[in-house]
């Protein structure tokens, strides 16, 4: 695929996949299709987060159009799982703070996240739920207690502690 820098240098007979789109946009706006093609290549082929976000949004939009054309309907649960959500919504799902979720996105630990030109992070609900399933303990309190006991953090066992609590409650 030609890049924006090499677009003008490529032979005229070489096929440009964005050519038909550029021609259609040019005919609608009255702009030269070569200018439109150059702009499309610059936006879609750049390696910036904004360009990545634009590509992903374009792909989602095209999939939506095609699925409507051939009457493919995504199941409600799958559609909800693929929704893009904010860091605040992801933090609520995970039980963590919003800055922690933003850090996970910035470190590419939550896959499929996008960052808008304004710096707003979005991540798919499915990616958040997958991360939660892989990284969170189901019963944190019980598990932390067990780990602490195994590490020798507590001087006595849970049974000893319960006996002491019962003894203290009788003395009241």
Secondary structure, DSSP 8 states (H G I E B T S, - for coil): ---TTTGGGS-TTS--TTHHHHHHHHHHHT--HHHHHHHHHHHHH--SHHHHHHHHHHHHHHHHHHHHHTT----HHHHHHT-EEEHHHHHHHHTS-HHHHHHHHHTT-STT-EE-TT--EEEEHHHHHHHHHHH--SSHHHHHHHHHHHHT-SSS-HHHHHHHHHHHHHH-
